[in-house]
């Protein structure tokens, strides 16, 4: 059985969607959810789905080998960033080359980089009067949102759309495509 570990910082709707998608799978399962926020909703969502979940602080991730050693013990086939807002550490990327992916709520390379997450992205898209947005699922490297693109899906943006409208359209794409792309990656490896 393939193992998935999810890193998330927020409410965890994408993480829960992924957990549910794989809950009946005979080939893969989410085995752990990790969060850098003690009060993140993702921890409660994981608990309700009977998935182990842990909170860690900045020191545990960046100034020790605690998290990378935990991951080595688990041996995940794929590490999935689902709304994880910190820069991912090099020691984990080196330990799991090509096995860390992220989802971004825009069509990279546009609207990527430091500070471009969540509603910040959707506001920028509407302020710039873009006619489309979407999602990008990509490999994680040492720079924010610069890893190789795995998959993109697009959605039309109307002139009347608010940032909240754009967020709703993008979330629908995330829920539809993210688990499916994860499953595809796991079958290829």
N, C-alpha and C positions, 0 to 999 in steps of 0.2 A: 504494500500500500504506500503510495506517494504521500509525503508529508508537506503541508503548507504552514508557514508561520506568517502571521499578519502583524505589521506595525501600524498603529493608528494613533492620532492625537485628539480626535473629536468625538462626535456622537456615535459614529460607527455604523452608519446605515449601509455603506458599501461592505464593510467587514461582515455585518450580519447577513447581507445578501450572498456573499461568498460562502459563509459558513452553511447557510441553508442549502445553497446549490450543491455543495459537496456532502451534505449530511447523509444522503442515501447512496452516495457513490461507493462502488466496490474497488475503485482504483486510486482514490485520493481523499484526503481528509485534512481539515484545518486542525492542527494539534495544539496551537498556542497563539494567543493574542498578547502583544506587548504594547504598552503605552507609556509615553513620557509625561502624561498628565494624570495625577492621582484621582481627579474627579471626572475624567473622561467617560462619557456615556458608553463608549465601546467596551469598557470593562464590565459594565452591567449587562450589556447585550451578550457578550461572550458567556458570562455566568448563566444567563437565562437559557443559552443554547448548550450548556454543559461542556464548555470549552475552557481549558485552563487559561488564566489571564494574569498578567503581572504588570505592575507599575515599576518604572525605573527612573532614576534622576540623571542629570547631566553627567555627574561624575561616573556613574556606572557605565554609561555609554562611551564617553570620550576619554576618560582618564584611568580606565582600568580595562581588563580583559574579561570582566564579569559577563557581559552580554554575549560577546563572541564565543566565550567558552560554553555558555549555556546553549547557544546555537549549535556549536560543534557536537555537544552531547546529544542533542535532538537529531541532528543530521537532516535538516529540511531539504527537500528537493527544490523548493521554490520559496523565496521570501518576498512577500507582497506588501508594498507600501500603499495603504488605503487611507489617504488623508493624514499622512505622517509629515509633520511640518518642520522637523529639524533636518539639517544636512546629514546625510547618511555617512557613517564613519568608514574611513579607508580600510581599517583592519577587518571589518566584516566583508567589505567588497572584495578584498584580497582572499579571504577564507572561502568565499562562495562566488567565484567568478562566473558571470553570466547567469546567475541564479537570483538576482535581485531585480524586481520590476516595480514600476510606479504607474499610477494613473494621474493624468493632468487634465484639468477641466478646460482645455482650449486646444486648438490645433497648433502644436509646436511646429516651428520654432517661435511663432508669434505668442506673446503673452506668457512667456516662461521666465524663469529666473527667480532670484531672491525677492520675496514679498509678493510674488504673484501666485496666490492661492485663493480658493473659495470666492467670496463675493468681490474681492479685489479684482479678480480676473473678469468677472461678469460685468462689473461697473466699467472697467476699461473698454470692454468690447462694445457696450452700449454708448459710451461717451465718444468712441471713435467711429460710431455708426457702421460697424461691420455688418455684412449681409449674411455671414455664416459664423458658426462656432462649432464646437464639438469636443471630442475627447481624444487624448493621445495616451496610449499605453506604450511605455518605453523601458528599456533597460536602464538601470541606475549606474551612473559613473561618479567620478569625484566632483562634478559640477552640477548645480541645480538644473534639472530639466534638459540636459544635453546628451543623454544616452541615446543609443540607437533606437529608432522608432520601430515598434513591433506592429502596431495597429492604430488606425485612426477611423473615426466615424464622424460624420458631419450632420449638422442640423441648420435649417434656415433661420435667420434672425429677421424679424419684421421691424420696420422703423418705429412701430408703436411698442415694441417689447421693452419692458423694464429689466433691470438687472435680476430681479426675482423671477421674471418670466424666462430669461436665459438660463438661470440656475435650474429651473424645473426641467427645461428641455435637455440640458446637459446631464442632469441626474438620471433622467430616463435612459439616455444612452449608456451611462455608467452601469446601471442595473442590468440592462440588456446584454451588454458586450463583455464586461470585465470578467465574470465567472467563466464564460465560454472561451475567452482568449487564454485564461489561466489553464483551463482543461486542455486546450490545444497544445500549449507549451509543455505541459506535463507528459502528453503522449509522444511529443517529439523527442524528449530527453530520456 
